Every structure is written in C-alpha cells, then in structure tokens.
C-alpha cells in the first residue's frame, strides 16, 4: 500500500498516511481539524532486470580471442657468408 503525505493548510502540520488506492483521501487535519492537502514529491525509480546497466552491453575482454590461433615465430634470416 502506498504512503501519502499530507499538509494542513491552516496550521502547517505535515503527516503521512498509509492508504489503499481505493481509500478516500484524508480531508481533515488530526491536530486542528483544518483542511489538508496532499503533498506530491519526486519518487525514486528502481530499475530491475538486465539491460539497465552500462556493463550489460559490454562483452568480456580477453587477452587472446578463442578463435585466433597463435602464429609461429619467424625463423631468423640467414647471415650472408663472406667469400674471399
């Protein structure tokens, strides 16, 4: 059940009430019996599941891809011989 915030227009008393969606709004202040109004504020947003985080779209980094085979080392070039 949601929690609603109320503020009295007459005395300024602020209070919260846990009410069902089908419950009628509170119209009377519990302190001075004056008229109250609902106070609306920002709500926190919670993202659940995959796809909401920056790391969800990244691929794992590997040092050597599994499909690549290591290349054999090249043989050193032959040294020229001296002819006399």
N, C-alpha and C positions, 0 to 999 in steps of 0.2 A: 504494500500500500504506500502511496506517495505521502510525503511530508510537505505541508503547505505552510507558508509564512504569512502572518497577518500583522497589521499595524493599526492601532486605533487613531482615528482622525481627531478625536477630542483631546486625549491625554498623551498620545505618543507611545503608549505601551506596545511593545512588539512581542509576539509569541508564535510558537509553531504548533501545528495540529496534524496528527496522522489521520488521514481520512481516505475512504474508498472513493473511487471515481463516481459512484452513484450517490454518495452523501451530499447533502445540501451544504453550501458554503456557510461559514460562520458569519453572522451579521452583527453580533453584539460583543463588546469588549468585556472580558471577565473582571476587569478592575473597576471601570467606571460606568459600565453599561452603555458606553457611547458607540457610535457607528465605526465598524472596522472595514478595512480593505485588504485584499490580497496583495502581497509584495512579490513581484516577479524578479528573478535574478537569473544570471547565467547558470547553465548546468554543465557539469563535467561530462565529457564524451569519452567512452571507453570503446576502443576498437579491439575486437576479439577475433581470433582465427588467423589464417595465413593471408598474406598479401598486403598487410598494412604496414609492414616494417621495411626499412631500406635494405636490410640484409636478406629479405625474402627473394629478391630478384637477382641476387648475385650468385655466381657459380663458384664452386670451391676452387681455390688456387692450388695448383700442384707444381712441383718443380719440373717434372718431365711428364708431358701428356702420355697417357697409356697407349695411344695409337702410334706414337713415334718410336722407332727403334733407334738405338744408339748407333752412330756412324763409326766405322773402324778408323783408327788413326792412320794418317797418310804416312807412307814409307818415306824416309829422307831421300833427297835427290842424290844420285851418285856423284862423288867428287871427281873432277877431271884429273886425269893422270898426266904426269909430266913426261914428255917424250924428249929424249936427248939425241 
